[in-house]
Amino acid sequence: MDAFSVLLVDDEVEFLDTLLKRLRKRKLDVNGVHSGEEALRFLEANPVDVVVLDVKMPGMDGLDTLRAIKKTLPLTEVIMLTGHANMEVAIEGMELGAFDYLMKPMDIDELLYKLQDAYKKKALQDQRIRDSVEGISRGKR
């Protein structure tokens, strides 16, 4: 699989640090921030392929952050994380364009599979766009 970039967004410092270490050991290109606002600033300067986003955060919560990400970077895939079993939030996140949803604490292998699946979806969308642009360019010659 191609290398892809990931941004983790979680206000729980210890959880975020542990997850960053575990994913980096698996050779993932991963960064982390502690709030929705930080995530948007990071993404403005450093677009990524997949965002893993906590739902419950002070300030800008996960759903507000998801809305903002999808507005500015619609092809970026987002996996929502929550420590609370709340199906309404899960459904709303999926309706807003989240790729998937995981409950904390999650199995690291399950997260890796979701990350890979989300990246595959993004890579396919990127390829379709490139093919479409090439087709338009060829048609104008």
C-alpha positions in Angstrom: 0.0 0.0 0.0 1.1 3.6 -0.7 2.2 5.7 2.2 -0.5 8.0 3.4 -0.8 10.8 6.0 -3.0 10.8 9.1 -4.0 13.5 11.5 -5.3 12.5 15.0 -7.5 15.0 16.8 -8.2 14.3 20.5 -8.2 16.5 23.6 -7.1 13.6 25.9 -3.3 14.2 25.9 -2.3 10.7 27.2 -4.6 8.9 24.8 -3.3 11.0 21.8 0.3 10.5 22.7 -0.1 6.7 23.1 -1.9 6.4 19.8 0.7 8.5 18.0 3.5 6.3 19.3 1.7 3.1 18.4 0.9 4.2 14.8 4.4 5.6 14.3 5.8 2.2 15.3 3.8 0.8 12.4 5.6 3.3 10.1 2.5 5.6 9.5 3.0 9.3 8.7 0.9 10.6 11.6 0.6 13.9 13.5 -1.7 14.9 16.4 -3.4 17.9 17.7 -5.6 18.5 20.7 -8.6 20.5 19.4 -10.9 21.0 16.4 -9.5 24.5 16.0 -5.9 23.2 16.0 -6.9 20.6 13.4 -8.3 23.2 11.0 -5.1 25.3 11.3 -2.9 22.2 10.8 -4.9 21.0 7.8 -4.7 24.5 6.1 -0.9 24.2 6.0 -0.6 20.3 5.9 -3.5 18.5 4.0 -3.7 14.9 5.0 -5.4 11.8 3.6 -7.3 10.7 6.7 -8.3 12.4 9.9 -9.2 10.5 13.1 -11.4 12.8 15.0 -12.7 12.6 18.6 -16.4 13.5 18.9 -16.4 15.0 22.4 -14.0 17.9 22.8 -14.2 21.2 24.5 -14.7 24.2 22.2 -15.2 23.0 18.7 -16.6 19.5 19.0 -16.0 16.7 16.5 -19.2 17.2 14.5 -18.4 20.9 14.0 -14.8 20.1 13.1 -16.1 17.4 10.6 -18.4 20.0 8.9 -15.5 22.4 8.6 -13.1 19.7 7.2 -15.7 18.5 4.6 -16.4 22.1 3.6 -12.7 23.0 2.8 -11.3 19.5 2.1 -14.2 17.3 0.8 -12.0 14.4 -0.3 -10.2 14.1 3.1 -11.7 11.0 4.8 -12.6 11.3 8.5 -13.0 8.5 11.0 -15.0 9.6 14.1 -13.9 8.4 17.6 -16.0 8.4 20.7 -15.9 7.1 24.2 -19.6 7.4 24.5 -22.1 4.9 22.9 -24.3 7.5 21.1 -25.9 6.2 17.9 -27.4 9.6 17.1 -24.0 11.2 16.9 -22.7 8.3 14.9 -25.5 8.6 12.4 -25.1 12.4 12.2 -21.4 12.0 11.6 -22.0 9.6 8.7 -24.6 11.9 7.2 -22.1 14.7 7.3 -19.6 12.6 5.4 -17.6 10.7 7.9 -16.0 7.6 6.5 -16.6 5.5 9.6 -17.0 5.5 13.3 -15.0 3.7 16.1 -15.7 3.4 19.9 -12.9 4.1 22.4 -11.0 2.2 23.4 -10.5 0.6 20.0 -8.2 -2.2 18.9 -5.2 -0.7 17.1 -5.5 -3.3 14.3 -9.1 -2.3 13.8 -8.0 1.3 13.6 -5.3 0.4 11.1 -7.8 -1.5 8.9 -10.2 1.5 8.9 -7.3 3.9 8.1 -6.3 1.7 5.1 -9.9 1.5 3.9 -10.4 5.2 4.2 -7.1 5.9 2.3 -8.1 3.4 -0.5 -11.4 5.3 -0.9 -9.6 8.7 -1.1 -7.0 7.3 -3.5 -9.8 6.0 -5.8 -11.6 9.4 -5.7 -8.3 11.2 -6.5 -7.7 8.9 -9.4 -11.2 9.4 -10.8 -10.6 13.2 -10.7 -7.2 12.9 -12.4 -8.8 10.6 -15.1 -11.6 13.1 -15.6 -9.3 16.0 -16.0 -7.1 14.1 -18.4 -10.2 13.2 -20.4 -11.3 16.8 -20.6 -7.7 17.9 -21.6 -7.6 15.4 -24.4 -11.0 16.5 -25.6 -9.8 20.1 -26.0 -6.9 19.3 -28.3 
